[in-house]
Amino acid sequence: MSELVSPRTGAFRHAGFLRYWIARFLGSFSAQIMGVSVGWQVYDITRDPFDLGIVGLVLFLPAFLLVLVTGTVADRFNRVLIMTGCIVGEGLCALALLAFTMTGEHTVVPIFCTLVVLGTLRAFFGPAQQSLMPNLVPEEDLASAIAWGTSSWQIATVFGPVAGGLLYGISPEVAYTTSLVLLTVATAMAAGIRPPAQLRTARERPSFETVVAGFRYIWKEKIVLGAISFDLFAVLLGGATALLPVYARDILTVGPWGLGLLRAAPGIGAILVAAFLLRHPVRDHAGVIMFACVAMFGLFTAVFGASTEVWLSVLALGLMGGFDMVSVYVRETLIQLWTPDAVRGRVNAVNMVFVGASNELGEFRAGISAWAFGAVPAVIIGGTATIAVAGLWWFWFPELRRARHLRGRV
């Protein structure tokens, strides 16, 4: 590496990664705008938290049902083309939401149908874009690339929800049009990525063994299994994002702009921690740090659930995002560095299902719990359960607990 290139920004000296980062950032920013808009629009139509849970479910199910397909596709075909095609499809979904909104219909069925398509596109997008990143930088720049790649999503979660709330406050049409424009630019960036030809795809003959190779690898590598499953259950039980429209409208009474602020708060905490990790990466006791941060994530989830003050709610959400960022950083570094490129797409497909389960299915869990017990008890119970998960995984996965350094095995 040139002495003029900082290790913290070394990934950006590679043109392919720069384009990848911009495309990923714009796609994530657009997704945040659509997420705020859809959540508010659905709750505005039905006033039922159960429907907010359905939003998460329909986004998750395609990734779950297609897990044996999406990873294989990412390993066998050009990952740039997959990523680009999925962004184009997301743009068409934004166009569909815009068209529906302009009709003035007061039904959620077209929205849910569009979200099924959007979830299917994201099911293919996730493994392809995650597996593409290690193809764009050498291993010495991969830690920097992972931190910056994760930061692109976190930066989007800081400003995207605020923008989404403000834009939706102007009109839903303005919000969806903005998403469409951002996705158009993201398509142009993604289409220009040129990864090294020898790293583009794996050429194994399709068989049952090749399809399930991702599951087999994760099951064999207990540290990877522990990290993925730990994140799954922690966020599945502790996630409160789906209920933010309920808190914004009925508990904190802050309106669409306040919903944007609440959605942005975890991202603010996460981006501050990501900046810290770029300067001070985890060098020792990675497992212990991960467990401690997940437990703190659960604690501040419960604090948010009980809060009736805007400042305390925002602070708790920010701390949740910061502690969660550490878990994301450790997990993604382990997966990318320990996984051979030949099965990276399939491993990432499984990982994306776990991530989707922890986020979208977690939103469904939150919606059902709020419908049954009320929003406040649902969030408090979820945060407490996350702390319990940290305790259980501490004993069930001693390999993860004893993990000290983040470095690859391949």
VOZATOR-641994 format. One record per residue (C-alpha): chain; z, y negated, x negated. Coordinates in nm, 3 decimals, always signed. Layout:
+-------+---------+---------+---------+
| chain |      up |   north |    east |
+-------+---------+---------+---------+
|     A |       Z |       Y |       X |
...
+-------+---------+---------+---------+
//
This chain:
+-------+---------+---------+---------+
| chain |      up |   north |    east |
+-------+---------+---------+---------+
|     A |  +0.000 |  +0.000 |  +0.000 |
|     A |  -0.083 |  -0.343 |  -0.123 |
|     A |  +0.212 |  -0.547 |  -0.241 |
|     A |  +0.084 |  -0.824 |  -0.014 |
|     A |  +0.128 |  -0.605 |  +0.296 |
|     A |  +0.477 |  -0.579 |  +0.441 |
|     A |  +0.588 |  -0.224 |  +0.528 |
|     A |  +0.698 |  -0.365 |  +0.862 |
|     A |  +0.344 |  -0.479 |  +0.949 |
|     A |  +0.140 |  -0.235 |  +0.742 |
|     A |  -0.005 |  -0.064 |  +1.050 |
|     A |  -0.199 |  -0.380 |  +1.140 |
|     A |  -0.409 |  -0.370 |  +0.825 |
|     A |  -0.602 |  -0.090 |  +0.999 |
|     A |  -0.857 |  -0.240 |  +1.240 |
|     A |  -0.848 |  +0.059 |  +1.473 |
|     A |  -0.475 |  +0.029 |  +1.520 |
|     A |  -0.502 |  -0.345 |  +1.590 |
|     A |  -0.751 |  -0.281 |  +1.869 |
|     A |  -0.538 |  +0.007 |  +1.995 |
|     A |  -0.228 |  -0.214 |  +2.001 |
|     A |  -0.402 |  -0.492 |  +2.193 |
|     A |  -0.546 |  -0.246 |  +2.447 |
|     A |  -0.210 |  -0.076 |  +2.492 |
|     A |  -0.030 |  -0.408 |  +2.529 |
|     A |  -0.273 |  -0.547 |  +2.787 |
|     A |  -0.271 |  -0.219 |  +2.980 |
|     A |  +0.109 |  -0.215 |  +2.982 |
|     A |  +0.126 |  -0.582 |  +3.083 |
|     A |  -0.108 |  -0.512 |  +3.372 |
|     A |  +0.096 |  -0.208 |  +3.473 |
|     A |  +0.411 |  -0.420 |  +3.488 |
|     A |  +0.243 |  -0.678 |  +3.709 |
|     A |  +0.119 |  -0.404 |  +3.941 |
|     A |  +0.459 |  -0.232 |  +3.936 |
|     A |  +0.643 |  -0.544 |  +4.050 |
|     A |  +0.375 |  -0.624 |  +4.308 |
|     A |  +0.358 |  -0.274 |  +4.456 |
|     A |  +0.737 |  -0.238 |  +4.469 |
|     A |  +0.784 |  -0.569 |  +4.647 |
|     A |  +0.487 |  -0.512 |  +4.876 |
|     A |  +0.602 |  -0.164 |  +4.983 |
|     A |  +0.960 |  -0.275 |  +5.043 |
|     A |  +0.838 |  -0.586 |  +5.224 |
|     A |  +0.633 |  -0.367 |  +5.460 |
|     A |  +0.890 |  -0.094 |  +5.532 |
|     A |  +1.233 |  -0.228 |  +5.419 |
|     A |  +1.321 |  +0.136 |  +5.337 |
|     A |  +1.443 |  +0.233 |  +4.985 |
|     A |  +1.316 |  +0.585 |  +5.053 |
|     A |  +0.960 |  +0.452 |  +5.025 |
|     A |  +1.041 |  +0.304 |  +4.683 |
|     A |  +1.131 |  +0.658 |  +4.578 |
|     A |  +0.797 |  +0.783 |  +4.709 |
|     A |  +0.623 |  +0.532 |  +4.481 |
|     A |  +0.780 |  +0.702 |  +4.179 |
|     A |  +0.703 |  +1.049 |  +4.312 |
|     A |  +0.332 |  +0.994 |  +4.369 |
|     A |  +0.297 |  +0.845 |  +4.020 |
|     A |  +0.475 |  +1.143 |  +3.862 |
|     A |  +0.325 |  +1.442 |  +4.044 |
|     A |  -0.025 |  +1.425 |  +3.888 |
|     A |  +0.117 |  +1.441 |  +3.535 |
|     A |  +0.336 |  +1.735 |  +3.632 |
|     A |  +0.060 |  +1.928 |  +3.808 |
|     A |  -0.200 |  +1.863 |  +3.537 |
|     A |  +0.019 |  +1.911 |  +3.229 |
|     A |  -0.174 |  +2.220 |  +3.114 |
|     A |  -0.502 |  +2.030 |  +3.146 |
|     A |  -0.432 |  +1.680 |  +3.015 |
|     A |  -0.299 |  +1.787 |  +2.675 |
|     A |  -0.585 |  +2.031 |  +2.618 |
|     A |  -0.835 |  +1.759 |  +2.706 |
|     A |  -0.669 |  +1.521 |  +2.456 |
|     A |  -0.697 |  +1.784 |  +2.181 |
|     A |  -1.055 |  +1.893 |  +2.254 |
|     A |  -1.233 |  +1.569 |  +2.340 |
|     A |  -1.268 |  +1.221 |  +2.197 |
|     A |  -0.933 |  +1.049 |  +2.253 |
|     A |  -1.089 |  +0.702 |  +2.240 |
|     A |  -1.327 |  +0.787 |  +2.524 |
|     A |  -1.043 |  +0.933 |  +2.732 |
|     A |  -0.827 |  +0.627 |  +2.675 |
|     A |  -1.113 |  +0.388 |  +2.756 |
|     A |  -1.219 |  +0.575 |  +3.068 |
|     A |  -0.863 |  +0.579 |  +3.203 |
|     A |  -0.829 |  +0.203 |  +3.153 |
|     A |  -1.153 |  +0.152 |  +3.346 |
|     A |  -1.012 |  +0.369 |  +3.626 |
|     A |  -0.689 |  +0.168 |  +3.633 |
|     A |  -0.898 |  -0.145 |  +3.673 |
|     A |  -1.066 |  +0.010 |  +3.976 |
|     A |  -0.721 |  +0.089 |  +4.119 |
|     A |  -0.621 |  -0.276 |  +4.075 |
|     A |  -0.941 |  -0.371 |  +4.256 |
|     A |  -0.855 |  -0.129 |  +4.540 |
|     A |  -0.505 |  -0.277 |  +4.577 |
|     A |  -0.658 |  -0.624 |  +4.582 |
|     A |  -0.907 |  -0.525 |  +4.851 |
|     A |  -0.635 |  -0.364 |  +5.065 |
|     A |  -0.410 |  -0.668 |  +5.034 |
|     A |  -0.691 |  -0.900 |  +5.142 |
|     A |  -0.733 |  -0.701 |  +5.465 |
|     A |  -0.378 |  -0.794 |  +5.570 |
|     A |  -0.293 |  -0.440 |  +5.683 |
|     A |  +0.079 |  -0.359 |  +5.719 |
|     A |  +0.078 |  +0.007 |  +5.621 |
|     A |  +0.170 |  +0.176 |  +5.295 |
|     A |  -0.069 |  +0.472 |  +5.321 |
|     A |  -0.360 |  +0.308 |  +5.128 |
|     A |  -0.115 |  +0.194 |  +4.862 |
|     A |  +0.020 |  +0.546 |  +4.814 |
|     A |  -0.334 |  +0.691 |  +4.802 |
|     A |  -0.426 |  +0.443 |  +4.529 |
|     A |  -0.107 |  +0.530 |  +4.338 |
|     A |  -0.202 |  +0.899 |  +4.340 |
|     A |  -0.528 |  +0.809 |  +4.165 |
|     A |  -0.341 |  +0.577 |  +3.929 |
|     A |  -0.092 |  +0.853 |  +3.846 |
|     A |  -0.377 |  +1.094 |  +3.772 |
|     A |  -0.539 |  +0.847 |  +3.535 |
|     A |  -0.211 |  +0.785 |  +3.357 |
|     A |  -0.161 |  +1.162 |  +3.325 |
|     A |  -0.475 |  +1.179 |  +3.107 |
|     A |  -0.416 |  +0.841 |  +2.941 |
|     A |  -0.068 |  +0.920 |  +2.809 |
|     A |  -0.139 |  +1.223 |  +2.586 |
|     A |  -0.466 |  +1.074 |  +2.461 |
|     A |  -0.322 |  +0.738 |  +2.355 |
|     A |  -0.005 |  +0.889 |  +2.209 |
|     A |  -0.203 |  +1.144 |  +2.009 |
|     A |  -0.458 |  +0.885 |  +1.898 |
|     A |  -0.209 |  +0.662 |  +1.719 |
|     A |  -0.141 |  +0.897 |  +1.422 |
|     A |  -0.520 |  +0.920 |  +1.375 |
|     A |  -0.543 |  +0.546 |  +1.316 |
|     A |  -0.293 |  +0.501 |  +1.031 |
|     A |  -0.185 |  +0.704 |  +0.725 |
|     A |  +0.157 |  +0.871 |  +0.737 |
|     A |  +0.321 |  +0.600 |  +0.526 |
|     A |  +0.237 |  +0.347 |  +0.800 |
|     A |  +0.318 |  +0.574 |  +1.095 |
|     A |  +0.681 |  +0.463 |  +1.136 |
|     A |  +0.561 |  +0.103 |  +1.150 |
|     A |  +0.287 |  +0.201 |  +1.397 |
|     A |  +0.535 |  +0.380 |  +1.623 |
|     A |  +0.775 |  +0.086 |  +1.624 |
|     A |  +0.494 |  -0.161 |  +1.694 |
|     A |  +0.331 |  +0.070 |  +1.948 |
|     A |  +0.658 |  +0.103 |  +2.137 |
|     A |  +0.713 |  -0.270 |  +2.102 |
|     A |  +0.380 |  -0.342 |  +2.271 |
|     A |  +0.513 |  -0.172 |  +2.581 |
|     A |  +0.850 |  -0.340 |  +2.549 |
|     A |  +0.696 |  -0.687 |  +2.505 |
|     A |  +0.495 |  -0.619 |  +2.818 |
|     A |  +0.813 |  -0.522 |  +3.004 |
|     A |  +0.969 |  -0.853 |  +2.903 |
|     A |  +0.692 |  -1.086 |  +3.019 |
|     A |  +0.496 |  -0.863 |  +3.259 |
|     A |  +0.759 |  -0.841 |  +3.535 |
|     A |  +0.833 |  -1.213 |  +3.516 |
|     A |  +0.460 |  -1.287 |  +3.536 |
|     A |  +0.427 |  -1.033 |  +3.816 |
|     A |  +0.708 |  -1.194 |  +4.016 |
|     A |  +0.567 |  -1.543 |  +3.970 |
|     A |  +0.211 |  -1.435 |  +4.046 |
|     A |  +0.318 |  -1.237 |  +4.352 |
|     A |  +0.517 |  -1.543 |  +4.461 |
|     A |  +0.188 |  -1.735 |  +4.461 |
|     A |  +0.011 |  -1.453 |  +4.642 |
|     A |  -0.038 |  -1.074 |  +4.603 |
|     A |  -0.409 |  -1.138 |  +4.556 |
|     A |  -0.344 |  -1.350 |  +4.247 |
|     A |  -0.120 |  -1.078 |  +4.100 |
|     A |  -0.374 |  -0.798 |  +4.145 |
|     A |  -0.663 |  -1.015 |  +4.023 |
|     A |  -0.471 |  -1.092 |  +3.704 |
|     A |  -0.414 |  -0.719 |  +3.648 |
|     A |  -0.785 |  -0.656 |  +3.689 |
|     A |  -0.877 |  -0.921 |  +3.432 |
|     A |  -0.626 |  -0.787 |  +3.177 |
|     A |  -0.757 |  -0.432 |  +3.219 |
|     A |  -1.113 |  -0.553 |  +3.166 |
|     A |  -1.019 |  -0.702 |  +2.828 |
|     A |  -0.819 |  -0.388 |  +2.743 |
|     A |  -1.130 |  -0.180 |  +2.810 |
|     A |  -1.330 |  -0.384 |  +2.560 |
|     A |  -1.060 |  -0.342 |  +2.295 |
|     A |  -1.024 |  +0.034 |  +2.347 |
|     A |  -1.398 |  +0.092 |  +2.340 |
|     A |  -1.416 |  -0.061 |  +1.991 |
|     A |  -1.166 |  +0.178 |  +1.830 |
|     A |  -1.319 |  +0.397 |  +1.556 |
|     A |  -1.076 |  +0.668 |  +1.441 |
|     A |  -1.157 |  +0.887 |  +1.136 |
|     A |  -1.406 |  +1.148 |  +1.250 |
|     A |  -1.223 |  +1.443 |  +1.095 |
|     A |  -0.910 |  +1.366 |  +1.298 |
|     A |  -1.065 |  +1.310 |  +1.637 |
|     A |  -1.032 |  +1.647 |  +1.809 |
|     A |  -0.935 |  +2.008 |  +1.775 |
|     A |  -1.211 |  +2.265 |  +1.834 |
|     A |  -1.026 |  +2.578 |  +1.938 |
|     A |  -1.185 |  +2.804 |  +2.197 |
|     A |  -1.000 |  +2.752 |  +2.527 |
|     A |  -0.756 |  +3.031 |  +2.616 |
|     A |  -0.417 |  +3.071 |  +2.775 |
|     A |  -0.259 |  +3.067 |  +2.430 |
|     A |  -0.420 |  +2.736 |  +2.333 |
|     A |  -0.329 |  +2.577 |  +2.667 |
|     A |  +0.041 |  +2.663 |  +2.641 |
|     A |  +0.062 |  +2.591 |  +2.268 |
|     A |  +0.244 |  +2.263 |  +2.335 |
|     A |  +0.518 |  +2.439 |  +2.529 |
|     A |  +0.553 |  +2.704 |  +2.262 |
|     A |  +0.582 |  +2.449 |  +1.984 |
|     A |  +0.845 |  +2.245 |  +2.166 |
|     A |  +1.048 |  +2.556 |  +2.252 |
|     A |  +1.040 |  +2.667 |  +1.887 |
|     A |  +1.144 |  +2.329 |  +1.747 |
|     A |  +1.493 |  +2.288 |  +1.892 |
|     A |  +1.536 |  +1.934 |  +1.764 |
|     A |  +1.220 |  +1.826 |  +1.946 |
|     A |  +1.322 |  +2.022 |  +2.257 |
|     A |  +1.667 |  +1.864 |  +2.252 |
|     A |  +1.533 |  +1.510 |  +2.202 |
|     A |  +1.276 |  +1.538 |  +2.483 |
|     A |  +1.507 |  +1.707 |  +2.734 |
|     A |  +1.794 |  +1.470 |  +2.648 |
|     A |  +1.581 |  +1.169 |  +2.731 |
|     A |  +1.452 |  +1.343 |  +3.044 |
|     A |  +1.789 |  +1.400 |  +3.207 |
|     A |  +1.951 |  +1.081 |  +3.080 |
|     A |  +1.688 |  +0.851 |  +3.233 |
|     A |  +1.623 |  +1.080 |  +3.533 |
|     A |  +1.985 |  +1.039 |  +3.638 |
|     A |  +2.049 |  +0.689 |  +3.506 |
|     A |  +1.726 |  +0.511 |  +3.600 |
|     A |  +1.770 |  +0.221 |  +3.841 |
|     A |  +1.430 |  +0.049 |  +3.822 |
|     A |  +1.312 |  +0.167 |  +4.164 |
|     A |  +1.608 |  +0.002 |  +4.333 |
|     A |  +1.560 |  -0.341 |  +4.176 |
|     A |  +1.374 |  -0.471 |  +4.486 |
|     A |  +1.683 |  -0.374 |  +4.692 |
|     A |  +1.914 |  -0.559 |  +4.452 |
|     A |  +1.681 |  -0.861 |  +4.434 |
|     A |  +1.643 |  -0.896 |  +4.811 |
|     A |  +1.966 |  -0.764 |  +4.963 |
|     A |  +2.244 |  -0.770 |  +4.698 |
|     A |  +2.171 |  -1.054 |  +4.456 |
|     A |  +1.936 |  -1.239 |  +4.697 |
|     A |  +1.713 |  -1.385 |  +4.425 |
|     A |  +1.363 |  -1.330 |  +4.571 |
|     A |  +1.041 |  -1.225 |  +4.392 |
|     A |  +1.107 |  -1.441 |  +4.082 |
|     A |  +1.451 |  -1.280 |  +4.051 |
|     A |  +1.295 |  -0.934 |  +4.078 |
|     A |  +1.069 |  -1.027 |  +3.788 |
|     A |  +1.372 |  -1.139 |  +3.588 |
|     A |  +1.559 |  -0.816 |  +3.663 |
|     A |  +1.254 |  -0.609 |  +3.568 |
|     A |  +1.216 |  -0.808 |  +3.246 |
|     A |  +1.579 |  -0.783 |  +3.134 |
|     A |  +1.564 |  -0.423 |  +2.997 |
|     A |  +1.250 |  -0.516 |  +2.806 |
|     A |  +1.420 |  -0.819 |  +2.652 |
|     A |  +1.699 |  -0.599 |  +2.523 |
|     A |  +1.453 |  -0.339 |  +2.402 |
|     A |  +1.232 |  -0.583 |  +2.214 |
|     A |  +1.531 |  -0.733 |  +2.034 |
|     A |  +1.636 |  -0.385 |  +1.924 |
|     A |  +1.277 |  -0.300 |  +1.827 |
|     A |  +1.267 |  -0.610 |  +1.604 |
|     A |  +1.593 |  -0.496 |  +1.445 |
|     A |  +1.454 |  -0.145 |  +1.390 |
|     A |  +1.146 |  -0.286 |  +1.219 |
|     A |  +1.371 |  -0.450 |  +0.960 |
|     A |  +1.639 |  -0.181 |  +0.956 |
|     A |  +1.492 |  +0.156 |  +1.056 |
|     A |  +1.721 |  +0.450 |  +1.125 |
|     A |  +1.777 |  +0.610 |  +0.785 |
|     A |  +2.076 |  +0.837 |  +0.844 |
|     A |  +2.279 |  +0.998 |  +1.124 |
|     A |  +1.984 |  +0.967 |  +1.363 |
|     A |  +2.122 |  +1.230 |  +1.601 |
|     A |  +2.467 |  +1.076 |  +1.632 |
|     A |  +2.317 |  +0.729 |  +1.684 |
|     A |  +2.091 |  +0.864 |  +1.957 |
|     A |  +2.381 |  +1.028 |  +2.143 |
|     A |  +2.597 |  +0.717 |  +2.123 |
|     A |  +2.318 |  +0.492 |  +2.250 |
|     A |  +2.237 |  +0.717 |  +2.546 |
|     A |  +2.604 |  +0.720 |  +2.646 |
|     A |  +2.610 |  +0.340 |  +2.630 |
|     A |  +2.291 |  +0.332 |  +2.838 |
|     A |  +2.476 |  +0.526 |  +3.107 |
|     A |  +2.781 |  +0.298 |  +3.086 |
|     A |  +2.583 |  -0.022 |  +3.138 |
|     A |  +2.381 |  +0.141 |  +3.417 |
|     A |  +2.708 |  +0.184 |  +3.603 |
|     A |  +2.806 |  -0.176 |  +3.524 |
|     A |  +2.477 |  -0.299 |  +3.668 |
|     A |  +2.524 |  -0.087 |  +3.978 |
|     A |  +2.864 |  -0.243 |  +4.051 |
|     A |  +2.765 |  -0.604 |  +3.968 |
|     A |  +2.717 |  -0.868 |  +4.233 |
|     A |  +2.662 |  -1.152 |  +3.983 |
|     A |  +2.311 |  -1.231 |  +3.861 |
|     A |  +2.420 |  -1.310 |  +3.503 |
|     A |  +2.615 |  -0.985 |  +3.468 |
|     A |  +2.332 |  -0.782 |  +3.621 |
|     A |  +2.078 |  -0.931 |  +3.380 |
|     A |  +2.311 |  -0.876 |  +3.084 |
|     A |  +2.378 |  -0.513 |  +3.181 |
|     A |  +2.006 |  -0.444 |  +3.224 |
|     A |  +1.934 |  -0.602 |  +2.886 |
|     A |  +2.192 |  -0.381 |  +2.716 |
|     A |  +2.050 |  -0.077 |  +2.898 |
|     A |  +1.706 |  -0.155 |  +2.757 |
|     A |  +1.839 |  -0.209 |  +2.407 |
|     A |  +2.027 |  +0.120 |  +2.389 |
|     A |  +1.738 |  +0.308 |  +2.550 |
|     A |  +1.502 |  +0.170 |  +2.285 |
|     A |  +1.693 |  +0.354 |  +2.014 |
|     A |  +1.649 |  +0.682 |  +2.199 |
|     A |  +1.276 |  +0.615 |  +2.243 |
|     A |  +1.236 |  +0.527 |  +1.875 |
|     A |  +1.412 |  +0.844 |  +1.752 |
|     A |  +1.232 |  +1.072 |  +1.999 |
|     A |  +0.881 |  +0.937 |  +1.938 |
|     A |  +0.922 |  +0.940 |  +1.559 |
|     A |  +1.035 |  +1.302 |  +1.566 |
|     A |  +0.748 |  +1.412 |  +1.789 |
|     A |  +0.471 |  +1.231 |  +1.600 |
|     A |  +0.589 |  +1.325 |  +1.252 |
|     A |  +0.681 |  +1.687 |  +1.323 |
|     A |  +0.376 |  +1.785 |  +1.530 |
|     A |  +0.046 |  +1.909 |  +1.376 |
|     A |  -0.258 |  +1.709 |  +1.489 |
|     A |  -0.421 |  +2.026 |  +1.627 |
|     A |  -0.157 |  +2.056 |  +1.902 |
|     A |  -0.044 |  +1.694 |  +1.920 |
|     A |  -0.227 |  +1.627 |  +2.247 |
|     A |  -0.065 |  +1.925 |  +2.420 |
|     A |  +0.280 |  +1.843 |  +2.283 |
|     A |  +0.239 |  +1.483 |  +2.394 |
|     A |  +0.121 |  +1.599 |  +2.738 |
|     A |  +0.447 |  +1.789 |  +2.780 |
|     A |  +0.637 |  +1.491 |  +2.644 |
|     A |  +0.461 |  +1.257 |  +2.888 |
|     A |  +0.560 |  +1.485 |  +3.178 |
|     A |  +0.920 |  +1.464 |  +3.060 |
|     A |  +0.889 |  +1.086 |  +3.025 |
|     A |  +0.724 |  +1.065 |  +3.365 |
|     A |  +0.996 |  +1.281 |  +3.515 |
|     A |  +1.261 |  +1.058 |  +3.366 |
|     A |  +1.092 |  +0.742 |  +3.495 |
|     A |  +0.879 |  +0.806 |  +3.805 |
|     A |  +1.073 |  +1.112 |  +3.926 |
|     A |  +1.390 |  +0.923 |  +3.837 |
|     A |  +1.273 |  +0.649 |  +4.071 |
|     A |  +1.228 |  +0.910 |  +4.343 |
|     A |  +1.579 |  +1.039 |  +4.274 |
|     A |  +1.714 |  +0.686 |  +4.293 |
|     A |  +1.534 |  +0.614 |  +4.619 |
|     A |  +1.660 |  +0.933 |  +4.783 |
|     A |  +2.015 |  +0.868 |  +4.659 |
|     A |  +2.008 |  +0.511 |  +4.787 |
|     A |  +1.875 |  +0.628 |  +5.121 |
|     A |  +2.156 |  +0.885 |  +5.147 |
|     A |  +2.453 |  +0.700 |  +4.992 |
|     A |  +2.349 |  +0.337 |  +4.952 |
|     A |  +2.199 |  +0.158 |  +4.652 |
|     A |  +2.525 |  +0.068 |  +4.475 |
|     A |  +2.682 |  +0.419 |  +4.480 |
|     A |  +2.345 |  +0.570 |  +4.377 |
|     A |  +2.326 |  +0.357 |  +4.061 |
|     A |  +2.693 |  +0.398 |  +3.966 |
|     A |  +2.681 |  +0.775 |  +4.010 |
|     A |  +2.358 |  +0.790 |  +3.808 |
|     A |  +2.510 |  +0.599 |  +3.515 |
|     A |  +2.816 |  +0.822 |  +3.514 |
|     A |  +2.596 |  +1.132 |  +3.521 |
|     A |  +2.404 |  +1.003 |  +3.216 |
|     A |  +2.728 |  +0.983 |  +3.017 |
|     A |  +2.800 |  +1.343 |  +3.121 |
|     A |  +2.453 |  +1.449 |  +3.001 |
|     A |  +2.526 |  +1.298 |  +2.658 |
|     A |  +2.841 |  +1.509 |  +2.638 |
|     A |  +2.665 |  +1.831 |  +2.742 |
|     A |  +2.370 |  +1.787 |  +2.504 |
|     A |  +2.613 |  +1.716 |  +2.219 |
|     A |  +2.734 |  +2.074 |  +2.248 |
|     A |  +2.412 |  +2.242 |  +2.365 |
|     A |  +2.188 |  +2.105 |  +2.087 |
|     A |  +2.386 |  +2.096 |  +1.762 |
|     A |  +2.058 |  +2.073 |  +1.565 |
|     A |  +1.986 |  +1.740 |  +1.730 |
|     A |  +2.342 |  +1.620 |  +1.680 |
|     A |  +2.325 |  +1.704 |  +1.309 |
|     A |  +1.980 |  +1.545 |  +1.258 |
|     A |  +2.021 |  +1.276 |  +0.996 |
|     A |  +1.681 |  +1.162 |  +0.872 |
|     A |  +1.355 |  +1.090 |  +1.057 |
|     A |  +1.081 |  +1.252 |  +0.856 |
|     A |  +0.796 |  +1.491 |  +0.922 |
|     A |  +0.769 |  +1.860 |  +0.859 |
|     A |  +0.391 |  +1.870 |  +0.848 |
+-------+---------+---------+---------+
//
